[in-house]
Amino acid sequence: MPFQTFALLDTLNHVEITGHQQWGSVEIFHLRWPAGDPLTYSTLDEALEAHWIEVVESTEAGQVSRIKIINRSTQMVFLMAGEQLVGCKQNRVMNSSIMVPPRAEMALPVTCVERGRWGYSSSAFSSPRTSSHYALRAMMTRQASQSYRFAGVPMSDQKKVWNEVSRKLGAMSSPSSSDAMQDVYRNYDLKLRELEEKLPAPSDCNGAVFIIAGSIVGTDFFDDADTLRKLWPKLIRSCSIDALERQAKNERSTSVHEISSWLEASASATQESFPSPGMGLDVRIEGKDVLGASLVIDDHPVHMELFHRA
């Protein structure tokens, strides 16, 4: 039976909790999401390493809110919301999750996370294998939803994003000559590597809930367990860099009931569907205690991100 977009959130009532990890204030529950048989696609980093894609400025002069991807392969390429690209005239992050069609050239809606540079450092973008921290991802998800409603495209509030990056740099006492978000990850690389080692990618699950000091910060689901494994380092670093800022210890483990209750409550959220800049639909999700989005292609959910609404 084909997956129906209107039934997307009902999948949250059928999520299984299959495992648990904890190190310091970071806690993770492993989830099995009933998304159906996965699609065949490559991740951003896989496609870059294979030289199947090229990501460049939209024009020689550049445009802050737009870059361009050229997919020369026969594979679809999945780009996750929040993934970072560095180089060209300034570093950017993805505003939403997008599936790039095979043999296609298209614009990508992005946001600058390096306020102090506007000049070429490379002719093409590369991946630093990092993503926006969860606090910024949640902020940009909310902004993209608002932009879809008023402009039909997932754009962000660039000034607010710059302010959050500057706040993060200051809170982490992280020097940066160009106000670049990537410098936080670079300056804390050793601690982040340690957390990656302590919290390895789980097997046999395609989703995870990330918790800091007893508070749910976000959840990511994918249609394929292999996609979760490939993107795990980015997700761990996103969560861990926020945990390092708080410097708080989790004095108790979160209960399975708390996770299940939040997911079940999220199933009653409202959803609005918009044409994605790439393939499929971008379904925006908003409820009392949750906000998020899901990329759905031909009635098949590829990725769902949910954030606990503060």
N, C-alpha and C positions, 0 to 999 in steps of 0.2 A: 504494500500500500504506500503511495507517495506521501512524503511528509508534507503536512499543511502548515503554512506560516501561522495561521491563527492558533494552532496547537503547540506552538513553539514553547511557551512557558509551562505548559503541562508536563514537559519533559522533566522539569525540576521536581515534580512529585515522585519521580521514578529514579532519581539519582541514588546510587549506592555508595556508601562510605566504606572504602576497602583498606585503608591504612592510615598511619599517623606518624609524623616526625616532629621533633622539637629540639631546638638548640638555643639556649639563652631565652631571649624574648620572642624568638621566631618560632611559630608553630604552624604546621601544615597538615591538612587532612586530604587524603587521596580520594578521588571520586571517579565513579564510572557513570558516564553520561550516555543515555540511549539515543544517540544521534543517527543511528543507521550505518550502513556500509560507507566507509570513507571515500571521498573523491581522490583522484590521483593528481597531485600537484607537488611543486617544489617550494621550499621556504626561500626567503630573501637571501640568506647566507649561502644556501646550497647553490642557488642560481648565480650569485656573484662569483663564487669560487669556480664554478664550471664555465664562467664567461658566457652564460646564456643570455644575460641581461646587462644593460648599461643604464646607469641612473645619472642624469646630468641636469644642469640648470635648464629651465624651460626655454630660455633664449640666451644668447651670448651676454646680454645685459643683465639677465637674471630677474626673478620675481620672488619676493620673500615667501608668498603663500602658495607657490606652485613650483614643482620640479617635474622632470620628464623621465619616464622609464621606457626603454626600448627592449622588448622581449623578442629575441631572435630564435627562440627554441619552439618546439612543438608541445612544451609543457605549460600548463597554467602555473602561475607563481603567486603564492600567498604572502601578503604583507600584513603583519599584525599591527593593530593600533598601538601607538607608543614606540614602535621600533625606531631606532635612531640611525641616521645616515650622516657621515661626517665628510668634510672636504668642500670642494667647489667654493662658492662665495661665502657660505656660512653653514653651520650644522643645522639639520632639521630633524623633526620627528613626524611620524605618520599621524594624521588626525583621526583616522578610522581604519578598520580592517578592510582590505581590498584584495580581490582576486584579479590578477592581470591575465587577460586571455593569451593564448598562444599566438606567436608571430604578430604582435601588436605593439603600437606606440601610443602612449597615452599620458595625460597630465595626472599628477598626484597632488592632492591637497595636503599641504604640510604646514608646520609651524616652526619658526626659528627658535633655537635654544642656544644661541650664541650672539648676544646683542652687540658685542664690541668688535665684530669683524664684518666687513663687506668687501671682499677681495678674494680672488682665486688662490687657493692653496693646492688645488689639484684640478684636473680637467673633468674628473668624474667622481661621484660619491663612492665611498666604501663603507663597510659595516664595522663599527667598533665592538659589536656583539653586546650592546647595551640597549636598554629601553628606558623610557621615562619612568621615574619613581612612581609608586602607586598613588601618592597624593596628587601628582600632576596628571597622571592618567585619568583619575576620577574627575578632576577639574575640566580636562579637555573633552571627556565624554559628555559631560553636561553642556559644555559650550557648543559642541558639534550637533547635539540634539536640537538646541535652540536655533542654530544656524540652518539646519535642514528645514525647520518649520517656516523660517522667514525668507530664506534665500535658495532653498533646494539643494544646497551643497554643505558638506561637513567642514565648516571653517571654525577657527578658534578666535578668542580675544587675544591678539598678539601682545598687547601691553600687559595683560594680567599674567600671561605665560612668562614673559620676561621678568615680571616682578616675582613670580614664584621661583624661577631659576635663581635670581639674585638672592632671594630669601634663603633658599637651600644652600647656596654657596656660603652665605654668612653664618647660617646655623651650624654648618659642618666645619667652619673655620678653614674653608678650602680656597686657596688662592687661585685666581684665574685672570690672565691678562686680557681675555676677551669676553669675560662673563659667560663662559661655556659650561653647560651642564656636564659635558663629558669629563671635565676636570675634576668633578666630585668623584666620579668612578675611578679616574686615574690616581687621584691622591689616596683613595682608600682601597686600592687594588689588593694589597696583601690581606687585609681583613675580609674582603669580599671573597677572595679565593679560599680562605679558611672556611667561611660559611658554606661555600659551594661543596667543599669536601665533606663537611659535617652533614649536609642536607642533599644527598645525591638524588638524581632523578628516579622516581618510582617506576616500577614496571606494571604492566597490565591495568593501567588506568588512563583515562583521557581528560582528566580535570583535577583541579586542586583548589582548596580554600586556603588563603594566606592570612595569618593572624599575627598581630604584633601586640605583645603585652596584654594578651587576653581579649583584644578587640579585633573583630573581623575587618580587614582592609579591602580585600577583593577576592574574586574568583575568576579563573579562566578555564573554559571548557573547549576542547577541540574534537573534531569528528574522528581523529586518528590518534591513538596512543603514541605513535611515532612522532607526530607533530609536537605533542607535549614534551617528549624527551628532547627533541632538537631545540625547542625554545626554552627549556628549563633553565639554563644558565642566565638568560635574560630576565626571566621571571623571578628567580632567586635574588639576583642583584637588585632588581626593582624594589622588592620587599625589604631586603637586608639594608639597603642604604637608608631607608626610612627608619628601620629599627635602630641603626647606629646613631641616628640623629636623636632619637628619644632617650637612648641610654637607660632604658627601663628593663627590669627583670620581670618575667612572667612568673608569678608566685603560684599559679595553679594551671592545670591543664584545662582547656576548653572542653566541654562535654559534647559527645556526639549529638545529644538532644538539641543543644544550642545551634549546631550547624544545620541539622535537619529542619528545625523550626524556622530558621532564617530562609533556607531554600524554599520551603513550602509556602512561607509568607510571600516570597518573591514571585511565586507562581501566579499570584493574584494581581500583579502589577499591570499597568496598561502598556500597550505596545503600538507603535506607529511605524509603518513601512515606507521607505523612500528608495528610489532607484540609486544603487551604489554607483560611484564614479567608475567602478570596474564592472565585473560581472555580478548579476543577482541583485538582491535587495539588502538594504541596511535597515534592520529592525531596531528601533530605539525603544528602550525599556525604562519605565519610571514608576516607582511605587513609594509607599510611605517610608520604607527603610532600605530602598534599593534604587540604583540607577545603573544603566548599562546599555549594551548594544549587542546585536548578533548579525553576522554575515550569513545570509541564506541564499543558496544557489539552486534553482530548480526544485524548490521545496525541501532542500537539504541544508541543515544548519552546519556550517563549517567551523565557526568560532563564536563563542558567547563570552563576553566579559561582564561581570557584575561587580558593583562596588557598594559597600555599606554606606548608606547615606547618613552623614553626620548630623 
